[in-house]
């Protein structure tokens, strides 16, 4: 983050721009639904005035500790492989972003979302709703206990299956620090035929993949995966530019 004086004399922060060649395109031919929702004109970067560099204050009083444990819902324990997902939320200068709201949603171990439009014939888990949220601490750290999601078919092309992934939504401390993205797992065999993952420029794809962490893995309990998230700048985590309510 850099700074520049405004017309009013205020010294406003400026967020580093991601290199154009590393940006995920809003329209990608192999990902068919982007043809219906992508803008027809090239998006324009907004100037960083006072409105863009300030933002909402999200208090932690509405986020409960149990919201970060997706494995315990409705009086029971979810079915599947327990995983610990953790990391840090960072700004464009690599500094931690405290008090950021991190929300997740995902399919269950069988690859099915608890969503009205998901008709994949995998069983729903009465003790797993696939939703969680947490506020980052003073060092930008977040942590979830959840179930590794299953792969599932979708209608993009013949025999199309989505790699295992977790959806993330983050809100930092300024309006441009809004990020909706997906976290993947290392060495997934479905990467090669997934157009959502492959829409990310090759040089930036590693930013969307978590890292298995043996040291944080809990003996006889849960595997651990680390994923650091950068909200803005040259190392920005690949993100989705539109949210049309689907569950892909």
Secondary structure, DSSP 8 states (H G I E B T S, - for coil): -EEEE-TTS-EEEE-----GGGS--S--TTSTTHHHHS-SS--------HHHH------GGGS-GGGGBTTEETTEE--S-EEEEEEEEE-TTS-B-TT-EEEEE---TTS--SSTT---SS---TT---EEEEE--TT-EEEEEEE----EE-TTSTT-EE-SEEEEEEE-SSTT-EEEEEEE-TT-TTGGG-HHHHTS-GGGGGGGB-EE-TTTSBTTTBEEEE--EE-SSTT-----S---S---
